[in-house]
């Protein structure tokens, strides 16, 4: 009973509230890019190959480690180092998301691509600041729970661009829909306002040169060259199959016969309960078994969940199948991501949190961006069922690396 009370006390703390709000703020711009924009483009008559190529606008997620040292070394005027960058990027996101409302993808293709790239850059900068903030306010024994809360709030944020926006798009012009989505980013600013700036328990890098060099040197020193390269390879592979399978999820639902309202109601209600349930279960399981074993258990569920899409492609537009397939997918992917994000945080050095987390999360974003860009071509060549089977096979190598990066019987990384 006392353990449950301790868990509830931690769950209700300001730290977990910040994890909740920042998870929502961090996830929403990404889901605009991978869910709302494909649906908008599909509604405008663009083909799948063109929709897939728009994913290249997300390349800033894969290069954010390049400017992350600036966030470790400097802060913007008026607020602390972490909060100032978070607030600045959130203001930029509100403006850019609203700007989409004035554009038409059929006639303003270049402008839409430019604004999409700007959203990705501002979102990646926000992620650098928020990842560092979260790592620095959480104690080591809170990483599993805090990151489970963050990841599932991240998932729930998809309800705005992937559910609310699609329902509204069946009734109102797309310009009004984009303004509603932009207004929802205000939650990010509110969360940043209530968050406490982390105390700088270790001195920040003395120079920009040190901010660039030392995080990489410290990572190699802590893990050894072979260990560091193994961890980096694992980061590339663990989420690759899952990212590829969900790259065109909204276009997939629409392509096999579901309406936008079907996607905005059935699919997103399923995602909501699975995300919330998965977050609670994931946090409790990681408290009990640790991050390493959670990577094994959740990774296996994540891989099996991809096969649900293949089954749905064969069944067609059946609302019951849609609900259960999406439920299992969000449960599996949510669990896997919770453990994965907690693992990334656990292998960083507190002196260089922003840069090291940016490097690791950039590596996870690179295969997602390249896979998303090629997904449309693969679907057109293979069909949906074969495509999802290929995604399942691609997911296996990451799970096979676990004996080296997260042995089942090992202690958690310091």
C-alpha positions in Angstrom: 0.0 0.0 0.0 2.8 2.4 0.9 4.5 1.7 -2.5 1.2 2.6 -4.3 0.9 5.8 -2.3 4.5 6.7 -3.1 3.8 6.1 -6.8 0.6 8.2 -6.7 2.5 11.0 -4.9 5.2 11.1 -7.5 2.6 10.9 -10.3 0.8 13.9 -9.0 4.0 16.0 -8.5 4.8 19.2 -10.5 7.6 17.3 -12.2 5.2 14.8 -13.7 2.8 17.6 -14.7 5.6 19.2 -16.6 6.4 15.9 -18.3 2.7 15.7 -19.2 2.4 19.2 -20.7 5.8 19.1 -22.4 5.0 15.7 -23.9 1.8 17.2 -25.5 3.7 20.2 -26.8 6.6 18.2 -28.1 4.4 15.7 -30.0 1.8 17.9 -31.6 4.1 19.6 -34.3 5.4 16.2 -35.3 1.9 14.8 -35.7 1.0 17.9 -37.8 3.7 16.9 -40.2 3.0 13.1 -40.3 -0.8 13.1 -39.9 -2.5 16.4 -40.6 -0.4 17.4 -43.6 -0.7 14.0 -45.4 -4.5 14.2 -44.9 -4.6 17.8 -46.1 -2.5 16.8 -49.2 -4.6 13.8 -49.9 -7.8 15.9 -49.7 -6.2 18.4 -52.2 -5.5 15.5 -54.7 -1.7 15.0 -54.3 -0.5 11.5 -55.1 1.1 9.2 -52.4 4.7 9.5 -53.8 4.5 13.3 -53.5 3.0 13.1 -50.0 5.9 10.8 -49.0 8.5 13.2 -50.4 7.1 16.0 -48.2 8.6 14.0 -45.3 12.0 15.3 -46.2 10.9 18.6 -44.6 11.4 16.8 -41.3 15.2 16.5 -41.8 15.9 19.1 -39.1 14.9 16.5 -36.5 17.8 14.4 -37.7 20.3 17.3 -37.5 19.3 19.0 -34.3 22.6 17.9 -32.6 24.3 20.5 -34.8 22.8 23.4 -32.9 22.2 21.7 -29.6 25.5 22.9 -28.2 24.2 26.5 -28.4 21.4 25.4 -26.1 23.9 23.9 -23.6 26.1 26.9 -23.7 23.7 29.9 -23.9 20.2 30.9 -22.9 17.9 33.5 -24.5 17.5 36.8 -22.5 14.8 37.0 -19.9 14.5 33.4 -18.8 16.6 30.4 -17.7 18.7 28.4 -20.1 16.2 25.6 -20.7 12.9 27.6 -20.4 14.0 30.4 -22.7 14.7 28.1 -25.6 11.5 26.2 -25.0 9.3 29.3 -24.9 11.0 30.9 -28.0 10.5 27.8 -30.1 6.9 27.4 -28.9 6.1 31.0 -30.0 7.6 30.2 -33.4 5.5 27.1 -33.7 2.3 29.0 -33.0 3.1 31.5 -35.8 4.1 28.8 -38.3 1.2 26.5 -37.7 -1.2 29.5 -38.1 0.6 30.4 -41.4 -0.4 27.1 -43.0 -4.0 28.4 -42.9 -3.2 31.0 -45.6 -1.7 28.5 -48.0 -3.1 26.0 -50.6 -0.9 22.9 -51.2 -1.9 22.7 -54.9 -0.8 26.3 -55.7 1.6 27.1 -52.9 3.7 23.9 -52.9 7.0 25.6 -52.3 5.7 27.8 -49.5 4.0 24.9 -47.8 7.3 22.9 -48.0 9.2 25.9 -46.5 6.7 26.4 -43.7 6.8 22.6 -43.0 10.6 22.7 -42.8 10.3 25.7 -40.4 7.9 23.8 -38.2 10.3 20.9 -38.1 13.2 23.2 -37.2 11.3 25.0 -34.4 9.9 21.7 -33.2 13.4 20.1 -33.1 14.7 23.1 -31.1 11.8 22.7 -28.7 12.6 19.0 -28.3 16.3 19.8 -27.5 15.2 22.2 -24.7 12.4 20.0 -23.3 14.5 16.8 -23.4 17.2 18.5 -21.4 14.7 20.1 -19.0 13.0 16.7 -18.3 16.3 14.9 -17.8 17.4 17.5 -15.3 14.3 17.7 -13.2 13.8 14.0 -12.9 15.7 11.8 -10.4 17.3 8.7 -11.9 14.6 6.4 -10.3 11.9 8.6 -11.9 13.2 8.3 -15.4 11.0 5.3 -16.3 7.7 6.9 -15.0 8.5 10.4 -16.1 9.3 9.3 -19.7 6.3 7.1 -19.8 4.1 10.1 -18.9 5.9 12.2 -21.4 5.7 9.6 -24.3 2.0 8.9 -23.7 1.2 12.6 -23.6 3.2 12.9 -26.8 0.9 10.2 -28.3 -2.3 11.8 -27.0 -1.3 15.0 -28.6 -2.0 13.3 -32.0 -5.7 13.8 -31.1 -5.4 17.4 -32.2 -3.9 17.2 -35.7 -5.0 13.6 -36.3 -8.6 13.6 -34.8 -10.0 17.0 -34.0 -8.5 18.5 -37.2 -9.9 15.8 -39.4 -13.3 16.0 -37.9 -13.3 19.8 -38.3 -12.0 19.4 -41.9 -15.2 17.5 -42.9 -17.2 20.6 -41.8 -15.0 23.7 -42.1 -12.3 25.1 -44.5 -8.8 23.8 -43.9 -7.7 27.4 -43.2 -9.8 27.5 -40.0 -8.6 24.0 -39.0 -5.0 25.2 -39.1 -5.8 28.1 -36.8 -7.4 25.8 -34.3 -4.3 23.6 -34.3 -2.0 26.6 -33.8 -4.1 27.7 -30.8 -3.6 24.4 -29.1 0.2 25.0 -28.9 -0.6 27.5 -26.1 -0.6 24.5 -23.8 3.1 24.3 -24.4 3.7 27.9 -23.4 1.5 27.4 -20.2 3.6 24.3 -19.2 6.9 26.2 -19.8 5.6 29.0 -17.6 4.9 26.7 -14.6 8.1 24.6 -15.0 11.0 25.4 -12.6 14.3 26.1 -14.3 16.6 23.3 -13.3 19.5 24.2 -11.1 22.8 24.0 -12.9 24.4 21.4 -10.6 27.4 21.1 -13.0 29.0 24.2 -14.7 27.8 24.8 -18.3 30.5 24.5 -21.0 33.0 27.4 -20.7 33.1 28.1 -24.4 31.1 27.2 -27.5 34.0 25.1 -28.7 33.8 23.0 -25.5 30.1 22.7 -25.8 30.6 21.2 -29.3 33.5 18.9 -28.5 33.1 17.7 -24.9 29.7 16.0 -25.2 31.0 13.6 -27.9 34.3 13.0 -26.0 32.4 12.3 -22.8 30.1 9.9 -24.5 33.0 7.9 -26.0 34.9 7.9 -22.7 31.8 6.6 -20.8 31.0 3.8 -23.1 34.2 3.1 -25.0 34.4 3.3 -28.8 32.8 -0.1 -29.5 30.1 0.4 -26.9 29.3 3.9 -28.1 29.0 2.7 -31.7 26.8 -0.2 -30.6 24.5 2.1 -28.7 24.3 4.5 -31.7 23.4 1.6 -34.1 20.7 0.4 -31.7 19.2 3.9 -31.7 19.0 3.7 -35.5 17.3 0.4 -35.6 15.1 -0.1 -32.6 12.2 2.1 -33.9 12.8 1.8 -37.7 10.1 -0.8 -38.5 7.5 1.0 -36.4 8.3 4.4 -37.8 8.1 3.1 -41.4 4.8 1.3 -40.7 3.1 4.4 -39.2 4.6 6.9 -41.7 1.5 7.0 -43.9 -1.0 5.7 -41.4 -3.6 8.4 -42.1 -3.2 8.1 -45.9 -3.5 4.3 -45.4 -6.9 4.6 -43.5 -8.2 6.9 -46.2 -6.9 4.9 -49.1 -8.6 1.6 -48.0 -12.0 3.3 -47.6 -12.4 5.0 -44.3 -13.7 8.6 -44.1 -11.9 11.4 -42.4 -14.6 11.3 -39.7 -13.9 7.5 -39.2 -10.2 8.3 -38.7 -10.9 11.2 -36.4 -13.3 9.3 -34.2 -12.8 5.5 -34.2 -9.0 5.5 -34.8 -8.2 8.3 -32.4 -10.5 7.1 -29.6 -8.7 3.8 -29.8 -5.3 5.6 -29.7 -6.4 7.6 -26.6 -7.4 4.7 -24.4 -4.4 2.6 -25.5 -2.0 5.5 -24.9 -3.3 6.3 -21.5 -3.5 2.6 -20.4 -0.1 1.9 -21.9 1.5 4.9 -20.1 0.2 3.8 -16.7 1.2 0.1 -17.4 4.6 1.1 -18.8 5.5 3.3 -15.9 4.5 0.6 -13.4 6.3 -2.2 -15.3 9.5 -0.1 -15.6 9.4 0.6 -11.9 9.2 -3.2 -11.3 11.5 -4.7 -14.0 13.7 -1.8 -14.9 14.4 -0.1 -18.2 16.5 -2.9 -19.8 13.9 -5.7 -19.4 11.2 -3.2 -20.5 13.0 -2.7 -23.8 12.8 -6.5 -24.4 9.2 -6.9 -23.4 7.8 -3.7 -25.0 9.9 -4.1 -28.2 8.4 -7.6 -28.8 4.9 -6.2 -28.4 5.8 -3.3 -30.7 6.9 -5.6 -33.5 3.8 -7.8 -33.3 1.6 -4.7 -33.4 2.8 -3.9 -36.9 1.2 -7.1 -38.2 -2.2 -5.6 -37.3 -1.9 -3.1 -40.1 -1.3 -5.9 -42.6 -4.5 -7.7 -41.3 -6.5 -4.4 -41.6 -5.2 -4.0 -45.2 -6.8 -7.4 -46.1 -10.0 -6.8 -44.1 -10.7 -3.3 -45.5 -12.8 -0.5 -44.0 -14.3 -2.3 -41.0 -14.7 0.0 -38.0 -14.3 -2.8 -35.4 -11.0 -3.9 -36.9 -9.8 -0.3 -37.1 -10.5 0.2 -33.4 -8.6 -2.9 -32.3 -5.7 -2.6 -34.7 -5.1 1.0 -33.7 -5.5 0.1 -30.0 -2.9 -2.6 -30.2 -0.6 -0.4 -32.3 -0.7 2.5 -29.8 -0.3 0.2 -26.9 2.8 -1.5 -28.4 4.4 1.5 -29.8 3.6 3.6 -26.7 5.2 1.0 -24.4 8.3 0.6 -26.7 8.8 4.3 -27.0 8.5 4.8 -23.2 11.3 2.4 -22.5 13.4 3.6 -25.4 13.2 7.3 -24.4 14.0 6.4 -20.7 17.0 4.4 -22.0 18.3 7.3 -24.0 18.1 9.6 -21.0 19.9 7.1 -18.8 23.0 7.0 -21.0 23.6 10.7 -21.0 26.0 12.9 -19.0 24.3 15.5 -16.9 26.9 18.1 -18.0 25.9 17.9 -21.6 22.3 16.8 -21.5 20.9 18.9 -24.4 23.7 17.9 -26.9 23.9 14.2 -26.0 20.1 13.8 -26.1 19.9 15.7 -29.3 22.5 13.4 -30.9 20.6 10.3 -29.8 17.1 11.5 -30.7 18.5 12.8 -34.0 19.7 9.3 -34.8 16.2 7.9 -34.1 14.7 10.6 -36.4 17.0 10.0 -39.3 15.7 6.5 -40.3 12.1 7.8 -39.7 12.6 10.6 -42.1 14.2 8.5 -44.8 11.7 5.7 -44.3 8.8 8.1 -44.5 10.2 9.6 -47.7 10.4 6.2 -49.4 7.2 4.7 -47.9 4.9 6.1 -50.6 7.1 4.5 -53.4 7.2 1.2 -51.5 3.4 1.1 -51.1 2.8 1.9 -54.8 5.2 -0.9 -55.7 4.2 -3.6 -53.2 0.7 -2.8 -52.0 -0.3 -2.1 -48.4 -0.2 -5.7 -47.0 3.3 -6.5 -48.4 4.6 -3.1 -47.2 3.6 -3.8 -43.6 5.2 -7.3 -43.7 8.4 -5.7 -44.9 8.1 -3.2 -42.0 7.8 -6.1 -39.5 11.0 -7.7 -40.9 12.9 -4.4 -40.7 11.9 -4.1 -37.0 13.7 -7.3 -36.0 17.4 -6.3 -36.1 16.9 -3.6 -33.4 15.4 -6.2 -31.1 18.3 -8.6 -31.9 20.8 -6.0 -30.5 19.3 -6.0 -27.0 21.8 -8.6 -25.6 24.6 -6.1 -26.2 23.0 -2.8 -25.3 20.5 -3.8 -22.6 21.3 -7.3 -21.3 18.3 -8.9 -19.6 20.2 -9.6 -16.3 22.4 -6.5 -16.2 22.1 -3.5 -13.9 20.5 -0.3 -15.3 23.0 2.1 -16.9 24.2 4.8 -14.6 
